[in-house]
Amino acid sequence: MAHNQAMVGSVNRHIFGIYKSLIKELVRNERSARIKQTLEDNKRHVSLLLYKKSQILRNLEFQSKQNSFVDRKNDLTVKAYHDLNKIENRIKSLKSENPRTDKSLLFLNDSEPIKSIFKNVLSMEHKRGNNTRDLQHFKDTIDFLKNQREYQQLVELYFADSNLTQAEKIKRTANRVGLDTPR
């Protein structure tokens, strides 16, 4: 009986080790994608804020042309300058934000589906006895995630052009043959 419990404990530790490895690889793979997504979102948000800023400035200019002078005590003008200040501060914070230092990216967003799968495997392990096929499937998934991450790093290292926008590729190509692209 004691031998059987020790064996069950050993199997549970083995399954837990596989679970930890899978979570670790998922976090590593997801982190780089989330960093890229955050950078793109920040860039998009800055563009939107710059557009709003230009709209407010245009409205202020229009008001100043209608009135020979801008009444800085006017509630709408005060609100506009307050909004401009908030937009400027938000733009500065977005530009200075570095998602690579964000600690929340070191954790998986939702690990509940994986937990439930492993609980099912663990319960099936007790019912059927040995369930090596499922465990091997998890190990293969871990290996695939590792290899996929390494492949992505190699692509970024050796084919730096793959992450460039079309305009950047054109500019680089023109520079390669000694030309400048028009601005």
RODO-2510 file (C-alpha; in nm, 4 decimals, decimal comma):
residues 183
     n   res          X          Y          Z
     1     m     0,0000     0,0000     0,0000
     2     a     0,2821     0,2416     0,0891
     3     h     0,4581     0,1532    -0,2359
     4     n     0,1400     0,2300    -0,4307
     5     q     0,1017     0,5733    -0,2619
     6     a     0,4657     0,6571    -0,3308
     7     m     0,4145     0,5659    -0,6947
     8     v     0,1014     0,7847    -0,7175
     9     g     0,2944     1,0720    -0,5569
    10     s     0,5771     1,0257    -0,8065
    11     v     0,3330     1,0276    -1,0986
    12     n     0,1627     1,3420    -0,9631
    13     r     0,4994     1,5186    -0,9308
    14     h     0,5859     1,4159    -1,2861
    15     i     0,2540     1,5495    -1,4178
    16     f     0,2978     1,8694    -1,2167
    17     g     0,6468     1,9133    -1,3664
    18     i     0,5046     1,8783    -1,7159
    19     y     0,2299     2,1271    -1,6256
    20     k     0,4873     2,3805    -1,5008
    21     s     0,6981     2,3404    -1,8139
    22     l     0,3957     2,3896    -2,0368
    23     i     0,2885     2,7045    -1,8512
    24     k     0,6456     2,8381    -1,8662
    25     e     0,6681     2,7903    -2,2438
    26     l     0,3237     2,9380    -2,3006
    27     v     0,4241     3,2474    -2,1023
    28     r     0,7478     3,2848    -2,2978
    29     n     0,5697     3,2565    -2,6316
    30     e     0,2776     3,4739    -2,5317
    31     r     0,5000     3,7439    -2,3792
    32     s     0,6684     3,8443    -2,7033
    33     a     0,3362     3,8602    -2,8855
    34     r     0,1812     4,0659    -2,6060
    35     i     0,4784     4,3069    -2,6070
    36     k     0,4394     4,3610    -2,9824
    37     q     0,0652     4,4059    -2,9447
    38     t     0,1088     4,6577    -2,6617
    39     l     0,3601     4,8573    -2,8666
    40     e     0,1216     4,8642    -3,1635
    41     d    -0,1709     4,9604    -2,9400
    42     n     0,0314     5,2420    -2,7842
    43     k     0,1318     5,3717    -3,1276
    44     r    -0,2307     5,3617    -3,2413
    45     h    -0,3459     5,5344    -2,9243
    46     v    -0,0826     5,8101    -2,9629
    47     s    -0,2025     5,8697    -3,3193
    48     l    -0,5600     5,8992    -3,1986
    49     l    -0,4577     6,1414    -2,9240
    50     l    -0,2593     6,3522    -3,1717
    51     y    -0,5673     6,3678    -3,3924
    52     k    -0,7817     6,4804    -3,0982
    53     k    -0,5188     6,7397    -3,0107
    54     s    -0,5204     6,8784    -3,3640
    55     q    -0,9018     6,8949    -3,3565
    56     i    -0,8969     7,0943    -3,0319
    57     l    -0,6294     7,3291    -3,1678
    58     r    -0,8302     7,3763    -3,4872
    59     n    -1,1405     7,4604    -3,2841
    60     l    -0,9455     7,7090    -3,0720
    61     e    -0,8054     7,8709    -3,3874
    62     f    -1,1540     7,8915    -3,5353
    63     q    -1,2842     8,0559    -3,2157
    64     s    -0,9998     8,3062    -3,2173
    65     k    -1,0757     8,4019    -3,5783
    66     q    -1,4422     8,4544    -3,4986
    67     n    -1,3624     8,6621    -3,1924
    68     s    -1,0879     8,9166    -3,2355
    69     f    -0,9249     8,7771    -2,9224
    70     v    -0,9517     8,4512    -2,7342
    71     d    -1,1112     8,4937    -2,3963
    72     r    -0,9034     8,2649    -2,1780
    73     k    -1,1647     8,2842    -1,9060
    74     n    -1,4302     8,1411    -2,1362
    75     d    -1,5419     7,8029    -1,9991
    76     l    -1,5056     7,6288    -2,3354
    77     t    -1,1563     7,7681    -2,3829
    78     v    -1,0505     7,6692    -2,0318
    79     k    -1,1878     7,3199    -2,0890
    80     a    -1,0075     7,2987    -2,4243
    81     y    -0,6734     7,3952    -2,2688
    82     h    -0,7349     7,1506    -1,9852
    83     d    -0,8102     6,8748    -2,2398
    84     l    -0,4946     6,9651    -2,4346
    85     n    -0,2897     6,9334    -2,1183
    86     k    -0,4410     6,5921    -2,0384
    87     i    -0,3783     6,4732    -2,3939
    88     e    -0,0153     6,5901    -2,3818
    89     n     0,0418     6,4103    -2,0517
    90     r    -0,1175     6,0911    -2,1849
    91     i     0,0958     6,1035    -2,5003
    92     k     0,4112     6,1454    -2,2913
    93     s     0,3173     5,8538    -2,0684
    94     l     0,2383     5,6283    -2,3662
    95     k     0,5649     5,7151    -2,5401
    96     s     0,7694     5,6530    -2,2263
    97     e     0,5909     5,3262    -2,1425
    98     n     0,8064     5,0185    -2,1920
    99     p     0,6009     4,6970    -2,2097
   100     r     0,9174     4,4859    -2,1795
   101     t     0,9365     4,5820    -1,8106
   102     d     0,5703     4,5040    -1,7435
   103     k     0,5584     4,2350    -1,4735
   104     s     0,2080     4,1238    -1,5721
   105     l     0,3559     3,9752    -1,8906
   106     l     0,5405     3,7201    -1,6790
   107     f     0,2131     3,5424    -1,6060
   108     l    -0,0324     3,3584    -1,8256
   109     n    -0,3582     3,5456    -1,8816
   110     d    -0,5849     3,2493    -1,8242
   111     s    -0,4484     2,9150    -1,7145
   112     e    -0,7837     2,7661    -1,6124
   113     p    -0,8363     2,5636    -1,9346
   114     i    -0,4916     2,4069    -1,8965
   115     k    -0,5534     2,3346    -1,5278
   116     s    -0,8789     2,1595    -1,6085
   117     i    -0,7122     1,9489    -1,8802
   118     f    -0,4387     1,8414    -1,6401
   119     k    -0,6955     1,7638    -1,3688
   120     n    -0,8793     1,5450    -1,6179
   121     v    -0,5551     1,3702    -1,7119
   122     l    -0,4749     1,3196    -1,3451
   123     s    -0,8184     1,1732    -1,2722
   124     m    -0,7973     0,9500    -1,5803
   125     e    -0,4519     0,8425    -1,4618
   126     h    -0,6067     0,7080    -1,1431
   127     k    -0,8955     0,5371    -1,3262
   128     r    -0,7034     0,3738    -1,6113
   129     g    -0,3656     0,3333    -1,4606
   130     n    -0,0916     0,4486    -1,6972
   131     n    -0,1781     0,7278    -1,9403
   132     t     0,1558     0,7894    -2,1109
   133     r     0,0041     0,8929    -2,4442
   134     d    -0,1527     1,2094    -2,2967
   135     l     0,1658     1,2937    -2,1086
   136     q     0,3722     1,2431    -2,4244
   137     h     0,1320     1,4731    -2,6080
   138     f     0,1971     1,7453    -2,3467
   139     k     0,5729     1,6938    -2,3751
   140     d     0,5474     1,7219    -2,7541
   141     t     0,3503     2,0446    -2,7138
   142     i     0,6219     2,1844    -2,4856
   143     d     0,8904     2,0886    -2,7390
   144     f     0,6905     2,2468    -3,0197
   145     l     0,6521     2,5729    -2,8262
   146     k     1,0258     2,5815    -2,7472
   147     n     1,1202     2,5154    -3,1075
   148     q     0,8693     2,7700    -3,2368
   149     r     1,0130     3,0372    -3,0073
   150     e     1,3686     2,9551    -3,1128
   151     y     1,2660     2,9614    -3,4790
   152     q     1,1054     3,3040    -3,4332
   153     q     1,4220     3,4359    -3,2670
   154     l     1,6342     3,3072    -3,5547
   155     v     1,4035     3,4623    -3,8136
   156     e     1,4247     3,7970    -3,6332
   157     l     1,8029     3,7657    -3,6082
   158     y     1,8824     3,6650    -3,9649
   159     f     1,5903     3,8187    -4,1549
   160     a     1,5497     4,1570    -3,9886
   161     d     1,3541     4,2838    -4,2912
   162     s     1,0621     4,0559    -4,2094
   163     n     0,9331     4,2872    -3,9329
   164     l     0,9558     4,6082    -4,1356
   165     t     0,6597     4,7923    -4,2819
   166     q     0,6295     4,8287    -4,6577
   167     a     0,7501     5,1911    -4,6446
   168     e     1,0565     5,0927    -4,4404
   169     k     1,1395     4,8116    -4,6852
   170     i     1,1182     5,0523    -4,9803
   171     k     1,3380     5,3063    -4,8037
   172     r     1,5954     5,0391    -4,7192
   173     t     1,5988     4,9092    -5,0739
   174     a     1,6420     5,2610    -5,2143
   175     n     1,9284     5,3292    -4,9708
   176     r     2,0947     5,0056    -5,0757
   177     v     2,1297     5,1309    -5,4345
   178     g     2,2221     5,4856    -5,3287
   179     l     1,8871     5,6609    -5,3651
   180     d     1,6655     5,8514    -5,1239
   181     t     1,2907     5,8090    -5,1054
   182     p     1,0781     6,1225    -5,1297
   183     r     0,9303     6,2442    -4,8056
***
